[in-house]
Amino acid sequence: MNKLTDILTARNVFCISLFVAAAILLSLAPKAAVNVDEMLHYPHAKRVVNWYYTGGEDASCLDTPVDNLKYYGQSVDNLTALINRVFSIENEFLTRHFTGAVFFFLLLLFAGLLGKEISNSYWVAATVVLSLMLTPRLFGQAFGNLKDVPFAAGYMAGIYFIIKYLKQFPKVSWKTVTGLGLAIAFTCSVRIGGLILFAYLGLGIVVIVLSKPFLLKYIVSTKSCFVRLMGQWLVIVFAGYFLGLLFWPYSLQDVVRHPFESLSVMEHYKISIKQLFEGEVIWSSSLPWHYLIKWILIATPEFILLGALYFIAFLTYKFSKPLSEQLSIELFVFFTLLFPVVYVIVIGSNLYSGMRQMLFVVPVMVILAVSGVFQFIKSDISKKVKIPAIALFFVLMILPFQHQAKTFPADYIYFNAISGGNKTAWSNYEYDYYFHGMKEATDYLISEIGEKEATVAMNCQLPNYFEKLPNIDFQYTRYLERSSVDWDYALFGVNYIHPYLLKNDTWQSTRIVKTFYHKGNPLVVLLERQSKDDFKGIDLLKHRKWDEAEVLLNKELETDPNNVWMFVNLANLKLAQRKYAELDQLLEKGRTIHPYYEPLYLLEAQKLFDQGKFDESYAVLEELIAVNPRYKNAAPLLKRVKEKLNK
Amino acid sequence: MKRVIAMIGLFIMSLPTMLLMAQDQGTYIDNLGAQDSSYLEEVQLAGAEQASGSNTTVIIIVVAVVVIAAAVFFFMKKKKK
């Protein structure tokens, strides 16, 4: 028995927790789904690697006018491209997913060490590892998200070394300095926002010097100490800043201006993406200020929120006691959680995909929550209160665990029970924005197609699932506009579909042959085309063969009455024929399916314009702008109407 | 000759009708597709948002550093008393 307690020391338990986590990560990496961002960043990573291979001759990685990829350091993505190239690895995404597992492991390691640093307990460190493994929004993206998760790992390492630095100040070891420099360099190499770690370090030093004025006198009057500190600062600044830029071609073009230009671009990301938030479709550049806070509250597991409450309660209590080093450290770590959240709200950053871009604050919250629980354990509070409160924390861990076990690899789609869970969130919040659900669906479809020749359409750019299958062609199409594309089978993620359609069930097509569910919610639908009347009809329409087109489009509507795109095309046909009464009827029918569908507004506005009713046309366009201010197809008509109205 | 003149006259007189018939071909909108999620070009019909640039970063960091440092300083002073 004694031997067992000797083995199960807190430090050993921490090591065991890391070992178990590593085993789980390695076993799950091959089963992980590819996300849509991988298809964006990985091709860019290959271009970056080629920039180095060709000595800068292939400068395609510097020319990214649409997707802004040159502003990303994305060092981990670049690393995977390099590994795949050097070792000629065929399964490129497997390399990526194992790499993701390695960086998630580093996140666990540094978060655990930080937990130990703020509590002086390896039990906290081990519980932090367990808690992070049970945070679906983090763990669920461990394999494919090679920017937010590695950034979080760097952020954790940075804070850990900053605390070590501040504890040792002014006699800081070179080991700590090197670790800090490398942590900042790595974080900046993933995303330039890692520069924030310099600000944290500066803040910590200022606070120490202000709270211990004798230190400043000591540093200035002791030459060896002064020289050593200056040398260490230079190492941190140069290593942290310049090493982080080495694998980022765009920053190397101008090492002073480009990183800060990138920072500005990232803070005010110009690309706007439609987001489903609180049951409404909102462009990401126009989201309300509470977007991030709401997401943190609804997508964080209950046990972490509970632990965070314990932490805040103890922190508040400690304010009535003399300031200790421990409290200072806790306040500092708390600041690294609060500051980024407040900062992005104050500057109105363009956020999207839930709290994905702010994932790096989640481990901080987890550490503080676990620290709160252990403060509870150590406190003098009556056992009658203490035991149930602590037990509740651990019992609540079952909820995310169940979710993960049931839904992997789409486990990142997690909403806590307080918010009503996934059932309530579906059709109200972004659901599978990374399209992880496509993995199961494509596996199923590939076995269905077998050796047949087929074209598969999807509403996401994930052709990788069919790349090694010469009999399957890939087509991208939006869900509602699917009839405009030639396909035999289609897989559509039930995402980026207007909530009105989802809530009123008017999104369903009679062509759906299988629905893939996620906790009872439709996640992906498989469509099989019975006939191509719709596609042929639209093609005839483009060739101005009105009568033949009308027959086919109406035929399609008879079999798939929810296909609102047919109403749009028929209305367009009637607009061309100047048959306005029929056009109005079609618009009305289309609106019963999707009253917020932009093309229906544009067709009405165009009809009114053609009739010379410019004021009315302008009024409809204003309604359209209220629905979607970024519907670019309305721009030419809006310009003409304004010219007519002298606006 | 009279026939030719009559034909030309008839053609000229029928021109407005022909033009009207041609106008029967109303507007056909080639592109009606709605944008959805993807990395899109910056297009906006309504007023554009203004980016405040990286100056905000510097200002906020400086303010944060000063505020926190001052708060801790005064807090320490108070404790010492």
Chai-1 contact restraints between the chains, C-beta under 6 A:
chainA,res_idxA,chainB,res_idxB,connection_type,confidence,min_distance_angstrom,max_distance_angstrom,comment,restraint_id
A,D67,B,Y39,contact,1.0,0.0,6.0,A-B,restraint_1
A,A199,B,I61,contact,1.0,0.0,6.0,A-B,restraint_2
A,L203,B,V65,contact,1.0,0.0,6.0,A-B,restraint_3
A,V206,B,A69,contact,1.0,0.0,6.0,A-B,restraint_4
A,V207,B,A69,contact,1.0,0.0,6.0,A-B,restraint_5
A,V207,B,V72,contact,1.0,0.0,6.0,A-B,restraint_6
A,L210,B,A69,contact,1.0,0.0,6.0,A-B,restraint_7
A,L210,B,F73,contact,1.0,0.0,6.0,A-B,restraint_8
A,S211,B,V72,contact,1.0,0.0,6.0,A-B,restraint_9
A,S211,B,M76,contact,1.0,0.0,6.0,A-B,restraint_10
A,F260,B,S54,contact,1.0,0.0,6.0,A-B,restraint_11
A,L263,B,S54,contact,1.0,0.0,6.0,A-B,restraint_12
A,S264,B,G53,contact,1.0,0.0,6.0,A-B,restraint_13
A,S264,B,S54,contact,1.0,0.0,6.0,A-B,restraint_14
A,H268,B,A51,contact,1.0,0.0,6.0,A-B,restraint_15
A,K270,B,E42,contact,1.0,0.0,6.0,A-B,restraint_16
A,I271,B,Y39,contact,1.0,0.0,6.0,A-B,restraint_17
A,I273,B,S37,contact,1.0,0.0,6.0,A-B,restraint_18
A,K274,B,D36,contact,1.0,0.0,6.0,A-B,restraint_19
A,K274,B,S37,contact,1.0,0.0,6.0,A-B,restraint_20
A,S285,B,E49,contact,1.0,0.0,6.0,A-B,restraint_21
A,P322,B,K79,contact,1.0,0.0,6.0,A-B,restraint_22
A,L323,B,K79,contact,1.0,0.0,6.0,A-B,restraint_23
A,I347,B,T56,contact,1.0,0.0,6.0,A-B,restraint_24
A,R478,B,D36,contact,1.0,0.0,6.0,A-B,restraint_25
A,E481,B,G33,contact,1.0,0.0,6.0,A-B,restraint_26
A,Y496,B,D36,contact,1.0,0.0,6.0,A-B,restraint_27
A,Y496,B,S37,contact,1.0,0.0,6.0,A-B,restraint_28
A,V568,B,L32,contact,1.0,0.0,6.0,A-B,restraint_29
A,N572,B,I29,contact,1.0,0.0,6.0,A-B,restraint_30
A,L575,B,G26,contact,1.0,0.0,6.0,A-B,restraint_31
A,L575,B,T27,contact,1.0,0.0,6.0,A-B,restraint_32
A,A576,B,G26,contact,1.0,0.0,6.0,A-B,restraint_33
A,A576,B,Y28,contact,1.0,0.0,6.0,A-B,restraint_34
A,R578,B,D24,contact,1.0,0.0,6.0,A-B,restraint_35
A,R578,B,G26,contact,1.0,0.0,6.0,A-B,restraint_36
A,E598,B,A34,contact,1.0,0.0,6.0,A-B,restraint_37
A,P599,B,L32,contact,1.0,0.0,6.0,A-B,restraint_38
A,Q606,B,T27,contact,1.0,0.0,6.0,A-B,restraint_39
A,D610,B,G26,contact,1.0,0.0,6.0,A-B,restraint_40
A,D610,B,T27,contact,1.0,0.0,6.0,A-B,restraint_41
A,I625,B,L45,contact,1.0,0.0,6.0,A-B,restraint_42
A,I625,B,A46,contact,1.0,0.0,6.0,A-B,restraint_43
A,P629,B,Q44,contact,1.0,0.0,6.0,A-B,restraint_44
A,P629,B,L45,contact,1.0,0.0,6.0,A-B,restraint_45
A,P629,B,A46,contact,1.0,0.0,6.0,A-B,restraint_46
A,R630,B,V43,contact,1.0,0.0,6.0,A-B,restraint_47
A,R630,B,Q44,contact,1.0,0.0,6.0,A-B,restraint_48
A,K632,B,V43,contact,1.0,0.0,6.0,A-B,restraint_49
A,N633,B,N31,contact,1.0,0.0,6.0,A-B,restraint_50
A,A635,B,L45,contact,1.0,0.0,6.0,A-B,restraint_51
